[in-house]
Amino acid sequence: MEGYRGFLGLLVSALLVGFLSVIFVLVWVLHFREGLGWDGGALEFNWHPVLAVTGFVFIQGIAIIVYRLPWTWKCSKLLMKSIHAGLNAVAAILAIISVVAVFDYHNVRNVPHMYSLHSWVGLTAVILYVQQLVLGFLIFLLPWAPLSLRAVVMPIHVYSGLLLFGTVIATVLMGVTEKLFFALKNPSYHSFPPEGVFTNTLGLLILVFGALIFWIVTRPQWKRPREPGTILLQPNGGTEGMEGAIAISSSHSPDSADAELSSEGAARKRTLGLDDAGQRSTM
């Protein structure tokens, strides 16, 4: 890998900042917001920021860069796809539970639902994230989708994954600010109380984590290399290299095979492996 030391430094920094974000949100709810529970009250609401930061931000960020880890490049593509999908599935489950906690809290307290920009953007992000996960599983993990369809969907999949990650970070920052405005009355938020300063620091950590993930995943020199003996399949059916094309291997190794194509007029099947040329991360 070109610039391995730089990659390693950024990766360690991202993991450290992401882990600190999770610690900070736990300290916030346990120390400043009275803890966690599941009784329809404020303690149940506190699960919302904890699960959102842990799953929707930290775990999703790790899922995005999992293809970039050079020590996994010798692993089979199917294994890496499964890990990528599994991490995103965990993030989706935690995000859904966090939304349930908010709706349950609002029902008990007779608070109107979906009145803020935070709620609009947040629920939209959860729905689109689940849709992204399901489509990714059906098209890229299962072997049934045609290669031409994968070539068309891949750049959309990558772009929408990064867009959703950025949207989630913005939504979390909106939610943190909204909660502080509601919760901090005496002393008020604008008087710089310790909870306000601490939670603002949490927001900065989340922002830095997102910036590090975006930088790691957009460096072409840190992209997972194509497997030997591959050609690029373009969405239009051509084979010349282009951004977003899918690499297809002529190897018959089961470790590199993701799909099977039947030769017309022949009973024999040959295995084609998919590489993720243009794969910059993804969700």
Secondary structure, 3 states (H helix, E strand, C coil): CCCHHHHHHHHHHHHHHHHHHHHHHHHHHHHHCCCCCCCCCHHHHCHHHHHHHHHHHHHHHHHHHHHHCHHHCCCCHHHHHHHHHHHHHHHHHHHHHHHHHHHHHHHHHCCCCCCCHHHHHHHHHHHHHHHHHHHHHHHHHCCCCCHHHHHHHHHHHHHHHHHHHHHHHHHHHHHHHHHHHHHCECCEHHHCCHHHHHHHHHHHHHHHHHHHHHHHHCCHHHCCCCCCCEEEECCCCCCCCCCCCEEEECCCCCCCCCEEEECCCCCCEEEEEEECCCCCCCC
